[in-house]
Amino acid sequence: MGKKEALPRWRTALAVVGGAFALTACYVVPAAGPDGTVHYGYYPLPPPGTPLPIPPAGAPAPGMPAAGSPATLTVRLYPANERATKTGVVNGTVSNMMTGKGRFVVNYEGEVLSGEATRVSNDDKRGVASAFSSGGMYMSCEYQMSTPYQGTGSCSFANGAKYQMHIGN
Protein backbone atom coordinates (compact mmCIF):
# COMPACT_ATOMS: atom_id res chain seq x y z
CA MET A 1 0.00 0.00 0.00
CA GLY A 2 1.63 3.18 -1.20
CA LYS A 3 1.45 6.71 0.09
CA LYS A 4 -1.01 7.72 -2.62
CA GLU A 5 -3.55 5.03 -1.55
CA ALA A 6 -3.39 5.94 2.20
CA LEU A 7 -4.07 9.64 1.60
CA PRO A 8 -7.61 9.22 0.21
CA ARG A 9 -8.58 6.91 3.11
CA TRP A 10 -7.30 9.48 5.61
CA ARG A 11 -9.32 12.21 3.90
CA THR A 12 -12.40 10.00 3.84
CA ALA A 13 -12.06 9.23 7.57
CA LEU A 14 -11.54 12.92 8.34
CA ALA A 15 -14.63 13.82 6.31
CA VAL A 16 -16.76 11.23 8.14
CA VAL A 17 -15.56 12.30 11.62
CA GLY A 18 -15.81 16.00 10.75
CA GLY A 19 -19.31 15.49 9.37
CA ALA A 20 -20.40 13.72 12.53
CA PHE A 21 -19.17 16.61 14.68
CA ALA A 22 -20.80 19.14 12.37
CA LEU A 23 -24.16 17.39 12.70
CA THR A 24 -24.13 17.19 16.50
CA ALA A 25 -25.97 20.03 18.16
CA CYS A 26 -27.79 21.01 21.27
CA TYR A 27 -30.74 23.19 22.05
CA VAL A 28 -31.43 25.54 24.93
CA VAL A 29 -34.67 25.22 26.88
CA PRO A 30 -35.61 28.18 29.11
CA ALA A 31 -37.71 27.24 32.13
CA ALA A 32 -39.08 29.37 34.96
CA GLY A 33 -38.26 28.17 38.47
CA PRO A 34 -40.67 28.36 41.40
CA ASP A 35 -39.20 31.71 42.38
CA GLY A 36 -39.76 33.13 38.87
CA THR A 37 -36.12 33.10 37.76
CA VAL A 38 -35.36 31.73 34.32
CA HIS A 39 -33.02 28.75 34.07
CA TYR A 40 -31.49 27.54 30.82
CA GLY A 41 -30.93 23.83 30.37
CA TYR A 42 -28.69 22.58 27.57
CA TYR A 43 -29.72 19.30 26.03
CA PRO A 44 -27.91 17.47 23.21
CA LEU A 45 -30.01 16.62 20.20
CA PRO A 46 -30.37 12.92 19.51
CA PRO A 47 -29.12 11.55 16.18
CA PRO A 48 -31.52 12.08 13.28
CA GLY A 49 -34.26 9.45 13.16
CA THR A 50 -34.14 8.67 16.90
CA PRO A 51 -37.68 8.47 18.32
CA LEU A 52 -38.19 11.05 21.05
CA PRO A 53 -39.66 9.96 24.39
CA ILE A 54 -43.09 11.34 25.24
CA PRO A 55 -43.31 12.62 28.84
CA PRO A 56 -46.12 11.12 30.92
CA ALA A 57 -49.25 13.20 31.42
CA GLY A 58 -48.87 15.60 34.31
CA ALA A 59 -45.06 15.61 34.18
CA PRO A 60 -43.59 18.90 35.45
CA ALA A 61 -42.09 21.41 33.06
CA PRO A 62 -38.29 21.52 32.95
CA GLY A 63 -36.96 23.45 35.94
CA MET A 64 -40.08 22.89 38.04
CA PRO A 65 -40.18 20.48 40.98
CA ALA A 66 -41.67 17.06 40.34
CA ALA A 67 -45.09 16.41 41.79
CA GLY A 68 -44.77 15.69 45.46
CA SER A 69 -41.33 17.31 45.82
CA PRO A 70 -40.99 20.44 47.99
CA ALA A 71 -40.74 23.94 46.56
CA THR A 72 -39.21 26.71 48.69
CA LEU A 73 -41.00 30.01 48.17
CA THR A 74 -40.19 33.50 49.37
CA VAL A 75 -42.60 35.17 51.78
CA ARG A 76 -42.79 38.96 52.15
CA LEU A 77 -44.82 40.60 54.91
CA TYR A 78 -45.82 44.24 54.28
CA PRO A 79 -46.92 46.42 57.23
CA ALA A 80 -50.70 46.78 57.59
CA ASN A 81 -50.91 48.79 60.85
CA GLU A 82 -48.89 51.37 62.80
CA ARG A 83 -47.14 48.78 64.99
CA ALA A 84 -45.92 46.89 61.91
CA THR A 85 -44.46 50.01 60.27
CA LYS A 86 -41.74 50.04 62.96
CA THR A 87 -40.17 46.91 61.44
CA GLY A 88 -40.92 47.55 57.76
CA VAL A 89 -41.04 44.65 55.31
CA VAL A 90 -40.32 41.25 56.87
CA ASN A 91 -38.90 38.40 54.75
CA GLY A 92 -39.15 34.66 55.20
CA THR A 93 -39.63 31.37 53.38
CA VAL A 94 -42.18 28.61 53.18
CA SER A 95 -41.29 25.15 51.91
CA ASN A 96 -44.39 23.80 50.20
CA MET A 97 -44.23 20.02 50.62
CA MET A 98 -46.97 19.60 47.97
CA THR A 99 -48.90 17.44 50.46
CA GLY A 100 -51.07 20.10 52.08
CA LYS A 101 -48.31 20.94 54.58
CA GLY A 102 -45.38 23.33 54.57
CA ARG A 103 -42.56 24.59 56.79
CA PHE A 104 -42.70 28.32 57.57
CA VAL A 105 -39.69 30.41 58.74
CA VAL A 106 -39.47 34.19 59.23
CA ASN A 107 -36.91 36.47 60.92
CA TYR A 108 -38.78 39.09 62.97
CA GLU A 109 -37.11 41.73 65.16
CA GLY A 110 -34.00 39.57 65.57
CA GLU A 111 -35.91 36.38 66.41
CA VAL A 112 -36.34 33.40 64.11
CA LEU A 113 -39.91 32.16 64.15
CA SER A 114 -40.54 28.73 62.70
CA GLY A 115 -43.68 26.70 62.29
CA GLU A 116 -45.94 25.17 59.73
CA ALA A 117 -48.45 26.01 57.06
CA THR A 118 -51.46 23.74 56.54
CA ARG A 119 -54.28 23.72 54.01
CA VAL A 120 -57.78 24.17 55.34
CA SER A 121 -59.69 20.90 54.95
CA ASN A 122 -61.66 20.50 51.73
CA ASP A 123 -59.95 23.52 50.14
CA ASP A 124 -56.69 23.06 48.25
CA LYS A 125 -56.03 26.81 48.00
CA ARG A 126 -56.75 28.22 51.49
CA GLY A 127 -54.58 27.63 54.49
CA VAL A 128 -53.27 28.77 57.85
CA ALA A 129 -49.71 29.22 59.05
CA SER A 130 -48.36 29.49 62.58
CA ALA A 131 -44.84 30.14 63.84
CA PHE A 132 -43.14 30.54 67.21
CA SER A 133 -39.70 31.64 68.45
CA SER A 134 -37.73 30.45 71.47
CA GLY A 135 -38.01 34.02 72.82
CA GLY A 136 -41.81 33.75 73.05
CA MET A 137 -42.84 35.67 69.90
CA TYR A 138 -45.57 34.01 67.86
CA MET A 139 -47.57 34.76 64.75
CA SER A 140 -50.53 33.33 62.85
CA CYS A 141 -51.52 33.81 59.23
CA GLU A 142 -54.32 32.99 56.85
CA TYR A 143 -53.55 32.72 53.15
CA GLN A 144 -54.93 31.70 49.77
CA MET A 145 -52.78 30.26 46.98
CA SER A 146 -53.54 31.26 43.38
CA THR A 147 -51.04 28.63 42.11
CA PRO A 148 -48.82 26.14 43.97
CA TYR A 149 -46.10 28.82 43.78
CA GLN A 150 -47.94 32.09 44.50
CA GLY A 151 -50.46 33.41 47.01
CA THR A 152 -51.50 36.17 49.42
CA GLY A 153 -52.75 36.46 52.96
CA SER A 154 -52.57 38.32 56.26
CA CYS A 155 -50.53 37.74 59.43
CA SER A 156 -50.84 38.91 63.05
CA PHE A 157 -48.01 38.91 65.61
CA ALA A 158 -48.24 38.60 69.41
CA ASN A 159 -47.20 42.25 69.79
CA GLY A 160 -50.19 43.49 67.74
CA ALA A 161 -48.34 44.00 64.44
CA LYS A 162 -50.37 43.10 61.35
CA TYR A 163 -49.01 42.39 57.87
CA GLN A 164 -50.20 41.60 54.35
CA MET A 165 -48.41 38.46 53.15
CA HIS A 166 -47.21 37.78 49.60
CA ILE A 167 -45.97 34.25 48.79
CA GLY A 168 -43.74 33.59 45.77
CA ASN A 169 -42.36 36.02 43.20
N, C-alpha and C positions, 0 to 999 in steps of 0.2 A: 504494500500500500504506500503510494508515494505521497509527497507533500501536497500535490494538486488535488488528490482525492480526499484528504483529510479536511482541507479548508472548506469545501461546501458543506460537509457534515457539521462542522463547528458553527458555520453561519446558520444552518437550519436549526440546530439546537438552540442557539442564541435567539433566533426569531421566535421559536416556540416558547421559551422561558420568558422572553420580553413581552410576548403577546399575552401570556398568562398574567403577568404583573399588570399590564396595561388594562386588562379586563376586570381586575379585582377593584372593588370600590366599597364605600361605606356610605351610610346615610345618617343624618342627624335628626333625632326626634326630640322636639321640645316638649316638656311636660311640666305642668304646674304642680308644685308640692303643696302639702296641706297648709303651709303658711303663706302661700301665694307666690313664692319665688319660682322662677323658671329654671329648670334643670335640663341640660342637654345630654342625651345619651347617644353614644356612637355605636352603631351596630354594623357589622360587616354584611354585605349583600351575599346571599348564597349564590352558588354557580348557576348560570342560566339553566332553566328547565327543572330546577329543584322545586318540588311542591312545598308551599309555605304552610306552616301549621296554623290552624284556626283556633284562636283563644276560646275557652269555654265561656258560655253565657254568664254575664255578671262578673267577669274578670276585671280587676282594677286597671285603670289607665296607667301607662308607664309613669313612674315617679310617685304614684299614690300608694298608700299602704294597702296590703291585701285585706280582704274582708276578715274581720276578727282580730286584726293586729292593731295595736295602739297607735294613736296619732297625738302628738303633743302640740297643743295650740296655745297661742299667746292669749292672755287675758289682760284687758286694760279697764281700770275702774276710774271713771270721771266724777269729780265732786258734784253732789246733787243737793247739798245743804251747806250752811255756813261752817259747821264743824269740820266738814270734809275739805273745805277750801284751804284749811291750814296745812294739809299734807299734799295737796295737788293730785296729779294723776298717780295712781298706784298700779304697778305692773305685777303680773304673775303668770302662771301656766296651769293648764289643765291637761292631763293625759287621758284622752278619750279611749277607753278600753274596747269600744265597739260592742259592749255587752249590756249597756244600760248603766254602767258604772264608770267612774273616772276618779283620778287622783288630782286634788286641787291644792296648789301652793301659791302663797302670796307673801311678799315682804311688806309689812306695814309698820311704820314708825320704829324701825330697827328690830322688829320681832318677825320671825318666820312663822306664819300660820299655815298649818297643813290639815287637810281633811279629805272629804270625798264629795263627789257630785253623783247624783242618782236620778234617773228618770222617774217621773211620776207614773204610777201604774196606769196601764191602758192608754198611754200617750207617749209615742216615741220621740216627740219634739220638746216637751216641757220637762223641767227638772228642778231640783233643789240642790244647793251646795252648802256645806258647812265646813268651817275650819277653826282651829284652836291653836294657841301658842303655849309654850311652857310658862310664859309670864302671865297667863290668865286672860289674854285678849282673845275674843272670839268674834266670829262673823257668820251671817247666814245670807244666802242669796236665793233668788228664784230666777230662772232663765228659760228661754225658748230658743231652740236651734232652728235655723232656716235650712241648713244643710248639716251633714255630719262634721263640717269644718268651720261653721260660722253661726253665731247667735248673739242674742242680747238679753239683758236682764237687769235686776237691781239688787244691791247688797246693802245690809245694815251691819254696823259694828257695835260692839258692847259700849263704846264711848258715845254713841249717838250719831256718829258720822254715817251718811248715806251716800251711795254711789250708783251711777249707771254703769252697767257692765257690758263690755263688747268682747266677744270671743272670736278668735281667728283674725285674719288680716283681710 
